[in-house]
Amino acid sequence: NLFTQTGGTNHTNSMELGANYGTTGTYTLTGDPGDPTTVQLIVDQTLTVGQVGQGIFNQNGGTVSVGALDMGTTGTTPNGSGVYTLTGNGQLTIAGDATVGEFGYGEIDQGTVGDAGQTNVVVGGTLVLGAADNIDPNTGFQPREGVYTLNSGSLTTANTTVGGLDEAVFTQNGGTHTVANNLVIGDQAIPTDPTACGGTCVSGGPSDGTYNQNGGLVTV
């Protein structure tokens, strides 16, 4: 399914992209380069990108305001996969938490290396990359993992966790990352379970978080 928004305001209670197994849901929002407020998406509760299937959200300009963001939610075979790309002068505001990569794969790509840095992301709660327990071997359509690439623009969170219980990578090539409270890299470890997946894999163990800073500014 493909939905394209190039004007006006779309206001809904909740939204799921890639809600069913084997499906791909794509939402493309293109705003006015001079005024991001002329094209808006408002989701009162949760925007889910990649529930069981594949979810793709492309935002070039415009304004997206959601209650919460959930990406790569369900672990199946293949895993749910969600990718969010934010470019131009796009504004993304998440009132609560943003979970990127739960039992599936989640990825946010913000800005473009070398551009003017007009993108802006605000997370009122915690940005969590890699939220569900680790699994070995980490197989499926894409692994359980949370990935955030900040190329330019600004990212502001109450808390940022890179590797909640699973694998996560935050790469900063530019822009500013401002954390009001805690920046945590590799948050928790849980007991291993060698009987997971019917005895074909091991779940649990330490979370694996990596923060690569190649440019830009981090303020905690």
C-alpha atoms as a printed R data frame, in Angstrom:
    type eleno elety resid chain resno      x       y      z
1   ATOM     1    CA   ASN     A     1  0.000   0.000  0.000
2   ATOM     2    CA   LEU     A     2  1.244   3.479 -0.904
3   ATOM     3    CA   PHE     A     3 -0.039   6.805  0.428
4   ATOM     4    CA   THR     A     4  1.318  10.146 -0.762
5   ATOM     5    CA   GLN     A     5  0.589  13.459  0.985
6   ATOM     6    CA   THR     A     6  1.621  16.725 -0.660
7   ATOM     7    CA   GLY     A     7 -0.748  19.171  1.013
8   ATOM     8    CA   GLY     A     8 -3.169  19.846  3.812
9   ATOM     9    CA   THR     A     9 -3.505  18.109  7.178
10  ATOM    10    CA   ASN     A    10 -4.088  14.403  7.763
11  ATOM    11    CA   HIS     A    11 -5.318  13.846 11.328
12  ATOM    12    CA   THR     A    12 -5.867  10.298 12.602
13  ATOM    13    CA   ASN     A    13 -6.006   8.416 15.895
14  ATOM    14    CA   SER     A    14 -3.352   5.806 15.010
15  ATOM    15    CA   MET     A    15 -1.511   4.539 11.949
16  ATOM    16    CA   GLU     A    16  0.221   1.261 11.023
17  ATOM    17    CA   LEU     A    17  2.445   0.724  7.983
18  ATOM    18    CA   GLY     A    18  3.210  -2.902  7.142
19  ATOM    19    CA   ALA     A    19  0.548  -4.155  9.522
20  ATOM    20    CA   ASN     A    20  0.262  -7.675  8.119
21  ATOM    21    CA   TYR     A    21  2.684 -10.465  7.312
22  ATOM    22    CA   GLY     A    22  4.136 -10.202  3.813
23  ATOM    23    CA   THR     A    23  2.889  -6.656  3.200
24  ATOM    24    CA   THR     A    24  4.697  -3.355  2.607
25  ATOM    25    CA   GLY     A    25  3.159  -0.052  3.625
26  ATOM    26    CA   THR     A    26  4.709   3.219  2.409
27  ATOM    27    CA   TYR     A    27  3.807   6.771  3.417
28  ATOM    28    CA   THR     A    28  5.454   9.668  1.574
29  ATOM    29    CA   LEU     A    29  4.966  13.206  2.867
30  ATOM    30    CA   THR     A    30  6.369  16.130  0.887
31  ATOM    31    CA   GLY     A    31  6.156  19.630  2.322
32  ATOM    32    CA   ASP     A    32  6.744  23.211  1.229
33  ATOM    33    CA   PRO     A    33 10.488  24.033  1.310
34  ATOM    34    CA   GLY     A    34  9.629  27.478  2.654
35  ATOM    35    CA   ASP     A    35  7.095  26.533  5.325
36  ATOM    36    CA   PRO     A    36  6.982  23.043  6.866
37  ATOM    37    CA   THR     A    37  3.655  23.762  8.601
38  ATOM    38    CA   THR     A    38  1.629  23.801  5.357
39  ATOM    39    CA   VAL     A    39  1.677  19.976  5.113
40  ATOM    40    CA   GLN     A    40  0.976  18.117  8.359
41  ATOM    41    CA   LEU     A    41  0.358  14.596  9.621
42  ATOM    42    CA   ILE     A    42 -1.056  14.322 13.144
43  ATOM    43    CA   VAL     A    43 -1.323  10.910 14.839
44  ATOM    44    CA   ASP     A    44 -2.874  11.192 18.301
45  ATOM    45    CA   GLN     A    45 -1.581   7.860 19.570
46  ATOM    46    CA   THR     A    46  1.054   5.606 17.940
47  ATOM    47    CA   LEU     A    47  2.584   5.685 14.485
48  ATOM    48    CA   THR     A    48  3.813   2.132 13.814
49  ATOM    49    CA   VAL     A    49  6.271   1.698 10.955
50  ATOM    50    CA   GLY     A    50  6.798  -2.018 10.331
51  ATOM    51    CA   GLN     A    51  4.400  -3.981 12.543
52  ATOM    52    CA   VAL     A    52  4.630  -7.509 11.106
53  ATOM    53    CA   GLY     A    53  5.462  -6.573  7.528
54  ATOM    54    CA   GLN     A    54  7.649  -3.801  6.102
55  ATOM    55    CA   GLY     A    55  6.919  -0.139  6.828
56  ATOM    56    CA   ILE     A    56  8.535   2.795  5.035
57  ATOM    57    CA   PHE     A    57  8.000   6.444  5.927
58  ATOM    58    CA   ASN     A    58  9.579   9.104  3.703
59  ATOM    59    CA   GLN     A    59  9.307  12.676  4.979
60  ATOM    60    CA   ASN     A    60 10.790  15.497  2.895
61  ATOM    61    CA   GLY     A    61  9.769  18.694  4.626
62  ATOM    62    CA   GLY     A    62  6.423  19.127  6.314
63  ATOM    63    CA   THR     A    63  5.466  18.438  9.913
64  ATOM    64    CA   VAL     A    64  4.674  15.097 11.567
65  ATOM    65    CA   SER     A    65  3.349  15.048 15.143
66  ATOM    66    CA   VAL     A    66  2.665  11.721 16.863
67  ATOM    67    CA   GLY     A    67  1.906  10.481 20.361
68  ATOM    68    CA   ALA     A    68  4.519   7.701 20.091
69  ATOM    69    CA   LEU     A    69  6.648   6.073 17.409
70  ATOM    70    CA   ASP     A    70  7.138   2.296 17.178
71  ATOM    71    CA   MET     A    71  9.341   0.729 14.488
72  ATOM    72    CA   GLY     A    72 10.115  -2.917 13.720
73  ATOM    73    CA   THR     A    73  7.655  -4.128 16.294
74  ATOM    74    CA   THR     A    74  7.129  -7.853 15.822
75  ATOM    75    CA   GLY     A    75  9.629 -10.679 15.587
76  ATOM    76    CA   THR     A    76  8.462 -13.223 13.039
77  ATOM    77    CA   THR     A    77 10.147 -15.001 10.148
78  ATOM    78    CA   PRO     A    78 10.803 -12.654  8.474
79  ATOM    79    CA   ASN     A    79 10.934  -9.955 11.171
80  ATOM    80    CA   GLY     A    80  8.957  -6.742 10.974
81  ATOM    81    CA   SER     A    81 11.010  -3.936  9.455
82  ATOM    82    CA   GLY     A    82 10.534  -0.169  9.676
83  ATOM    83    CA   VAL     A    83 12.562   2.626  8.042
84  ATOM    84    CA   TYR     A    84 11.948   6.371  8.522
85  ATOM    85    CA   THR     A    85 13.783   8.888  6.314
86  ATOM    86    CA   LEU     A    86 13.634  12.590  7.215
87  ATOM    87    CA   THR     A    87 15.071  15.223  4.856
88  ATOM    88    CA   GLY     A    88 14.614  18.837  3.755
89  ATOM    89    CA   ASN     A    89 13.144  21.057  6.452
90  ATOM    90    CA   GLY     A    90 11.075  18.235  7.920
91  ATOM    91    CA   GLN     A    91  9.890  18.469 11.517
92  ATOM    92    CA   LEU     A    92  9.113  15.340 13.555
93  ATOM    93    CA   THR     A    93  7.660  15.676 17.048
94  ATOM    94    CA   ILE     A    94  7.027  12.613 19.249
95  ATOM    95    CA   ALA     A    95  5.182  13.442 22.457
96  ATOM    96    CA   GLY     A    96  6.110  10.197 24.215
97  ATOM    97    CA   ASP     A    97  8.663   7.463 23.486
98  ATOM    98    CA   ALA     A    98 10.244   6.449 20.196
99  ATOM    99    CA   THR     A    99 11.104   2.740 19.977
100 ATOM   100    CA   VAL     A   100 13.329   1.943 17.010
101 ATOM   101    CA   GLY     A   101 13.817  -1.805 16.582
102 ATOM   102    CA   GLU     A   102 11.864  -3.911 19.033
103 ATOM   103    CA   PHE     A   103 11.413  -7.580 18.060
104 ATOM   104    CA   GLY     A   104 12.196  -6.535 14.477
105 ATOM   105    CA   TYR     A   105 14.419  -4.021 12.675
106 ATOM   106    CA   GLY     A   106 14.017  -0.240 12.965
107 ATOM   107    CA   GLU     A   107 16.003   2.535 11.309
108 ATOM   108    CA   ILE     A   108 15.823   6.345 11.257
109 ATOM   109    CA   ASP     A   109 17.918   8.371  8.817
110 ATOM   110    CA   GLN     A   110 17.870  12.094  9.581
111 ATOM   111    CA   GLY     A   111 19.204  14.780  7.256
112 ATOM   112    CA   THR     A   112 21.824  14.676  4.559
113 ATOM   113    CA   VAL     A   113 25.569  14.980  5.040
114 ATOM   114    CA   GLY     A   114 26.659  18.506  4.151
115 ATOM   115    CA   ASP     A   115 23.190  20.094  3.871
116 ATOM   116    CA   ALA     A   116 21.954  23.146  5.758
117 ATOM   117    CA   GLY     A   117 20.676  21.004  8.624
118 ATOM   118    CA   GLN     A   118 17.041  22.089  8.714
119 ATOM   119    CA   THR     A   119 15.533  18.812  9.946
120 ATOM   120    CA   ASN     A   120 14.341  18.748 13.527
121 ATOM   121    CA   VAL     A   121 13.322  15.784 15.705
122 ATOM   122    CA   VAL     A   122 11.962  16.177 19.240
123 ATOM   123    CA   VAL     A   123 11.258  13.155 21.464
124 ATOM   124    CA   GLY     A   124  9.378  14.099 24.620
125 ATOM   125    CA   GLY     A   125 10.147  10.738 26.234
126 ATOM   126    CA   THR     A   126 12.910   8.207 25.603
127 ATOM   127    CA   LEU     A   127 14.450   7.327 22.269
128 ATOM   128    CA   VAL     A   128 15.246   3.610 22.523
129 ATOM   129    CA   LEU     A   129 17.254   1.791 19.877
130 ATOM   130    CA   GLY     A   130 17.083  -2.018 20.145
131 ATOM   131    CA   ALA     A   131 14.379  -2.514 22.742
132 ATOM   132    CA   ALA     A   132 13.703  -6.264 22.826
133 ATOM   133    CA   ASP     A   133 15.916  -9.030 24.197
134 ATOM   134    CA   ASN     A   134 18.815 -10.158 22.044
135 ATOM   135    CA   ILE     A   135 18.730 -13.416 20.117
136 ATOM   136    CA   ASP     A   136 21.534 -15.553 18.674
137 ATOM   137    CA   PRO     A   137 21.569 -16.323 15.815
138 ATOM   138    CA   ASN     A   138 19.926 -12.974 14.966
139 ATOM   139    CA   THR     A   139 18.091 -14.106 11.840
140 ATOM   140    CA   GLY     A   140 15.005 -13.192  9.873
141 ATOM   141    CA   PHE     A   141 14.316 -10.806  7.008
142 ATOM   142    CA   GLN     A   142 16.404  -8.292  8.929
143 ATOM   143    CA   PRO     A   143 17.862  -8.772 12.412
144 ATOM   144    CA   ARG     A   144 16.497  -7.441 15.663
145 ATOM   145    CA   GLU     A   145 18.274  -4.120 15.714
146 ATOM   146    CA   GLY     A   146 17.775  -0.382 16.145
147 ATOM   147    CA   VAL     A   147 19.726   2.059 13.964
148 ATOM   148    CA   TYR     A   148 19.789   5.883 13.970
149 ATOM   149    CA   THR     A   149 21.905   7.959 11.603
150 ATOM   150    CA   LEU     A   150 22.080  11.696 12.281
151 ATOM   151    CA   ASN     A   151 23.658  13.445  9.300
152 ATOM   152    CA   SER     A   152 22.455  16.992  9.935
153 ATOM   153    CA   GLY     A   153 19.795  18.949 11.769
154 ATOM   154    CA   SER     A   154 18.828  18.640 15.424
155 ATOM   155    CA   LEU     A   155 17.680  15.754 17.605
156 ATOM   156    CA   THR     A   156 16.386  16.543 21.095
157 ATOM   157    CA   THR     A   157 15.283  13.860 23.564
158 ATOM   158    CA   ALA     A   158 14.488  13.525 27.248
159 ATOM   159    CA   ASN     A   159 16.605  10.335 27.260
160 ATOM   160    CA   THR     A   160 18.450   8.343 24.614
161 ATOM   161    CA   THR     A   161 19.190   4.637 25.019
162 ATOM   162    CA   VAL     A   162 21.402   2.923 22.450
163 ATOM   163    CA   GLY     A   163 20.962  -0.803 23.037
164 ATOM   164    CA   GLY     A   164 18.080  -1.265 25.464
165 ATOM   165    CA   LEU     A   165 18.131  -5.054 25.437
166 ATOM   166    CA   ASP     A   166 19.294  -5.729 21.896
167 ATOM   167    CA   GLU     A   167 21.756  -4.596 19.236
168 ATOM   168    CA   ALA     A   168 21.773  -0.897 18.372
169 ATOM   169    CA   VAL     A   169 23.984   1.547 16.503
170 ATOM   170    CA   PHE     A   170 23.793   5.346 16.610
171 ATOM   171    CA   THR     A   171 25.971   7.075 14.006
172 ATOM   172    CA   GLN     A   172 26.366  10.851 14.112
173 ATOM   173    CA   ASN     A   173 27.974  12.430 11.069
174 ATOM   174    CA   GLY     A   174 26.812  15.969 11.830
175 ATOM   175    CA   GLY     A   175 24.054  17.974 13.462
176 ATOM   176    CA   THR     A   176 23.290  18.288 17.155
177 ATOM   177    CA   HIS     A   177 22.050  15.640 19.579
178 ATOM   178    CA   THR     A   178 20.752  17.124 22.822
179 ATOM   179    CA   VAL     A   179 19.741  14.821 25.690
180 ATOM   180    CA   ALA     A   180 18.018  16.478 28.641
181 ATOM   181    CA   ASN     A   181 18.663  13.652 31.118
182 ATOM   182    CA   ASN     A   182 20.461  10.361 30.380
183 ATOM   183    CA   LEU     A   183 22.394   9.009 27.424
184 ATOM   184    CA   VAL     A   184 22.752   5.240 27.948
185 ATOM   185    CA   ILE     A   185 24.818   2.971 25.708
186 ATOM   186    CA   GLY     A   186 24.211  -0.743 26.383
187 ATOM   187    CA   ASP     A   187 21.487  -0.569 29.003
188 ATOM   188    CA   GLN     A   188 20.643  -4.031 30.370
189 ATOM   189    CA   ALA     A   189 21.553  -7.681 30.409
190 ATOM   190    CA   ILE     A   190 19.025 -10.431 31.069
191 ATOM   191    CA   PRO     A   191 19.560 -14.145 31.767
192 ATOM   192    CA   THR     A   192 20.157 -16.255 28.678
193 ATOM   193    CA   ASP     A   193 17.627 -18.837 27.560
194 ATOM   194    CA   PRO     A   194 19.164 -21.626 25.435
195 ATOM   195    CA   THR     A   195 15.719 -23.122 24.740
196 ATOM   196    CA   ALA     A   196 14.420 -20.153 22.721
197 ATOM   197    CA   CYS     A   197 13.131 -20.716 19.167
198 ATOM   198    CA   GLY     A   198 12.442 -24.331 20.034
199 ATOM   199    CA   GLY     A   199 16.065 -24.854 21.032
200 ATOM   200    CA   THR     A   200 17.524 -23.417 17.804
201 ATOM   201    CA   CYS     A   201 18.683 -20.117 19.272
202 ATOM   202    CA   VAL     A   202 19.653 -18.423 22.526
203 ATOM   203    CA   SER     A   203 17.824 -15.352 23.807
204 ATOM   204    CA   GLY     A   204 18.926 -12.812 26.384
205 ATOM   205    CA   GLY     A   205 22.418 -11.862 27.414
206 ATOM   206    CA   PRO     A   206 23.984  -8.381 27.369
207 ATOM   207    CA   SER     A   207 22.662  -5.603 25.168
208 ATOM   208    CA   ASP     A   208 25.046  -4.329 22.502
209 ATOM   209    CA   GLY     A   209 25.041  -0.564 21.969
210 ATOM   210    CA   THR     A   210 27.450   1.431 19.790
211 ATOM   211    CA   TYR     A   211 27.678   5.219 19.368
212 ATOM   212    CA   ASN     A   212 29.836   6.382 16.467
213 ATOM   213    CA   GLN     A   213 30.468  10.124 16.430
214 ATOM   214    CA   ASN     A   214 32.137  11.285 13.226
215 ATOM   215    CA   GLY     A   215 31.014  14.907 13.510
216 ATOM   216    CA   GLY     A   216 28.451  17.201 15.055
217 ATOM   217    CA   LEU     A   217 27.781  17.937 18.711
218 ATOM   218    CA   VAL     A   218 26.381  15.851 21.573
219 ATOM   219    CA   THR     A   219 25.104  17.629 24.681
220 ATOM   220    CA   VAL     A   220 23.942  15.714 27.789
